Amino acid sequence: MKPRQWSSEEKMAIVLEGLKGEKSVAEICREHQISQALYYRWRDRFLEAGQKGLSKGGSEDETKALQAQIEKLEKFIGRQTMAIEALKKLKS
């Protein structure tokens, strides 16, 4: 039997259901036919992602790193374009 694939929305709903505390984790896992280990793995990922999103400067640091990578790639493309143009002139 193939394991069920859960969408991110379904995983989040299950984790939030557990975090509300209205039902036990064991009960939630039985209802959704998942193991408690799987629930806690989803919960930990959910909380870690939330922590990263709320950390001061976390997204700014990531944005700066991505911007630096973009600039590096743009320079590389520029050099490659110049090399291509030089080779075209040599063939002419």
N, C-alpha and C positions, 0 to 999 in steps of 0.2 A: 504494500500500500504506500503510495506516494505521500510524503509529509505535506501538510497544508501550508500554503504560502500566505503570509499575513501582510497586508498593506501597512504602510507607516501610520496611517490614520487609525487602523484597527489596533495596532500595537499601542499607540498613544492612548486610545480610549480604555484599553485594558489596564494599562499602567495607572492612568488617572483614577480609574475605578478602585484600584488597590490603595492609592494614596489618600483617597477620601476616607477610608477606614470604616465605611458602613458595613462591609463584608470582610471576612477573613481572606487572606491571600489564597489559602487552600480552597476555599469555596469558589473564589473567582476562577482559579485554575481548573477546578472540576467543571465549572459551567462552560469554559472555553476549550476544554480538553487540551490543556497545555501543562507542562511540568512546572513546578515551582522554581526550579533552576532557570528555566527559560524566562519566566516572569521576572525574576530578580536580575537577569542579564539585561532584559529590556529596560527595567527600571533604572539600573545603573547607567546605561547609555543615555537614557532620557535625562537623568539628573546631571550627568557630565556635560551634555550638550547645553543644558540650561545654564550651568555654571559658566561655561565658556561664553555664552551669549551675554551674561550679566557682568562678566569681569571687566574692570575698567581698562580701556585701551586694548583689549584683546582683539577686537575687530579692526581697530586702527592699525595695530601691528601687522595683522594679516593683510590689510589693504596696502600698506606700505611695501610689504614684501612682494605682493603681486604686481604693484606698480613698478618696482625695480626690475622684476622679471620681464615685464612688458617692454620697458626701456631697453633692456639688454637684447631682447629679441628684435626690436625695431632697428637697433644698430647693426645687428647681424644681417638682417634683411637688406639694409642699406648697403653694406659691404658686398653682399652677394650680387645685388643689382648692379653695382659699379663694375664688378668683375665680369658679369655677363655682358654689359655694354662694351667693355674693353675687348673682350673676345670677339664680339660681333664686328668691331672695327678692324680687328686684325684679319678677319676672314674676308672683309670687303676689299 
